Amino acid sequence: MKFYISTLGEFDIKVDGQSILRDSNRMYRIYKLFEYFLTFRNKKLLPETIIDNLLSDSESEDPKNMLRTQIFRLRKIINALIPKGELPEKYMNLNFTNGYYCLEIGENTIVDIDVFENLIQKGDKEREYDIESAIESYQNAISLYKGLYLSDNAYEVWLVPTRNYYQRLFLKTLNKYIDLLKRNEENEKIVNLCEKSLLIEPFEESIHIELIEALLKIGQNKSAMQHYEYALNMLEKELDAKPSAKFINYINIIQNYTSRNNDLDIEAINKSLEEELPEGAMYCSLEYFKFLFNLQKRKSKRNNEYDYLLSIMINSNNNKSINDVFSVLKKSLRKGDVFTSWNDNQILVMLHNVKENGTETIKERLTDNLINYTRINRNEIRLIFQPVSMENTIL
């Protein structure tokens, strides 16, 4: 039997794919203590250092005794996990020797960050003589990174250096992986890889650029432009500052790429020019809407944003009604909003950063505009709002 400890994302300990941690508020401090020892595994730690990092805000008059009590409880939990008859040294052993605590990790305990680094080192060696093997090693390493190191402990200062280290290592490895895929001209894989990576690192400009570049290379010029518009708007709002000049000027690359591939097709050039800088809300395909929705859903949970999914149902017998609605939405919604067609009678809209009680204002404005500018009656329109951050959504 082996223990598998996950740290890249949410913390967990599994045996045969099943979590063996107990979900209890009483265990929070013990798990945090274990995460601390795990971060500095196989290193000697003074009690005073542990107290400064974990118990500095405690009101206890005897923090050393409090630490000893917590370590006693942690040892009991660790020992209970180890199979009967097995030596603790083969799994995990928390020692106290010469005034130092030390968590020793044995051969039957696998920590994901160790596997992560080993795969990257393996890929770095292989890329010199075997690109396919290096691609496989980098791919396996990237798949282990589910999020920031111990992301459930968001505000622990002692975690910052380690968390930043693995985040930078992930991004560096991602770039090396993409470079190898470029050599093989595997642009479809790059698109898929970047879309998944943006769910984890939505503010990383370089990933957005790689995605746009790959979309252009597979002929998805319109999708490249749509993603550029979305990313530019998102980065400006979330970072409260302009993106880099390189990213802003990437619009020229998209335009030049489109022109270069349509030199003799005057109709395609004309259509491209009409679609490059849309005013108001942006229409996109359902698949692309799902990608943007899931990206925004993760971001909303992290940043406490008030984004909404709006369902507009039109119960009209007029076949032209939906097209009329599209035109109204483009003019009535903001530039950062996105909409798509769910079916012949239903439209989905993603509304970004809606202010308090803003849904009622939006509902009134959209309903009035739909009545005034289309041939749809009030009783044929139904609007339903749902926070993007909700767990159960139709997407």
Disulfide bonds with the S-S distance in Angstrom:
none
